[in-house]
Amino acid sequence: MSARISVMFVVVGLFFGFGLMDCCVNAAKFDELFQPSWAFDHFDYEGELLKLKLDRNSGAGFGSKSKYMFGKVTVQIKLVEGDSAGTVTAFYMSSDGPNHNEFDFEFLGNTTGEPYSVQTNIYVNGVGNREQRLNLWFDPTQDFHSYSIFWSQKQVVFLVDDTPIRVHSNMEKHGLPFPKDQPMGVYSSIWNADDWATQGGRVKTDWTHSPFIASYKGFEIDACECPASVTAAENAKKCTSNGSNRFWWDEPTIAELNVHQSHQLVWVKAHHMFYDYCTDAARFPVTPAECEHHRH
Ligand SMILES: *[C@@H]1O[C@H](CO)[C@@H](O)[C@H](O)[C@H]1NC(C)=O
């Protein structure tokens, strides 16, 4: 499916140029792209809508049937309504193994009326510790909103309703590793994390308010599919543009944010972000190198 769509992109792209976020993939049904990974009895799947349930017995999680390299994945989520304190709903991409790469959205619940927080993190070669946190500019429990990860050889971009909230650029030229050699799966789950999630772990999950339900729809994956039968190196080669085969995410016009998107990111950081590992001097007395470079 992706190959055909990519061919279409090349044809359209030749005439109109590309936009990072204009992606014209139709949303798929949950079970076309994904399967439950654990707690099948905590899934409720009807028509277009998927619900994951967390109760005293279990949370639940699902994963993509395939692994991918580069492209864009999007899902629309409506987070746990009312009292969601202690709960975490995650949407992420991850490779396997001890040196895995991972791009995380984690939605940290809160007591009724207090804002959900969104934590993002990036693991490169098995090392994370790159947390950022923000409060959203809308109530994510009232409606579905889209959450996307865009991944190319140049950057990883986290987007909320197509507004970039985080960019992790390729800084290999400064000697920093960038995740571009391992296929990744796409995952989501809901679980109890009341030891740390809400107000630093002070507020515990109130099980009298369970089940806690996260709802999903509009699953989109426009990426290069990586068969498990093929080595990571061969997949990386296959998923990289070359003379005859060009992928839309490799177009130079989307190698970095455009001016409008850069302004959006500045706005998010100024008005909504309340924690950034890059400015946490207590935790990192020496500013991480990638933070230095990101500023320029
Ligand atoms: C929950 O609400 C409190 C109070 O408004 C806020 O400080 C906190 O950042 C919110 N999010 C989490 C996950 O605790």
The ligand as an SDF file (V2000), in Angstrom:
LIG
                    3D

 14 14  0  0  0  0  0  0  0  0999 V2000
   -1.9290   18.3020   36.9690 C   0  0  0  0  0  0  0  0  0  0  0  0
   -2.4310   19.4900   37.5370 O   0  0  0  0  0  0  0  0  0  0  0  0
   -1.4940   20.1910   38.3260 C   0  0  0  0  0  0  0  0  0  0  0  0
   -2.2170   21.3580   38.9680 C   0  0  0  0  0  0  0  0  0  0  0  0
   -2.7940   22.1880   37.9900 O   0  0  0  0  0  0  0  0  0  0  0  0
   -0.3240   20.5990   37.4660 C   0  0  0  0  0  0  0  0  0  0  0  0
    0.6590   21.2360   38.2680 O   0  0  0  0  0  0  0  0  0  0  0  0
    0.2800   19.3750   36.7920 C   0  0  0  0  0  0  0  0  0  0  0  0
    1.2980   19.7810   35.8830 O   0  0  0  0  0  0  0  0  0  0  0  0
   -0.7930   18.6180   36.0290 C   0  0  0  0  0  0  0  0  0  0  0  0
   -0.2940   17.4300   35.3420 N   0  0  0  0  0  0  0  0  0  0  0  0
    0.2070   16.3450   35.9560 C   0  0  0  0  0  0  0  0  0  0  0  0
    0.5440   15.2130   35.0770 C   0  0  0  0  0  0  0  0  0  0  0  0
    0.3630   16.2370   37.1540 O   0  0  0  0  0  0  0  0  0  0  0  0
  1  2  1  0
  1 10  1  0
  2  3  1  0
  3  4  1  0
  3  6  1  0
  4  5  1  0
  6  7  1  0
  6  8  1  0
  8  9  1  0
  8 10  1  0
 10 11  1  0
 11 12  1  0
 12 13  1  0
 12 14  2  0
M  END
$$$$
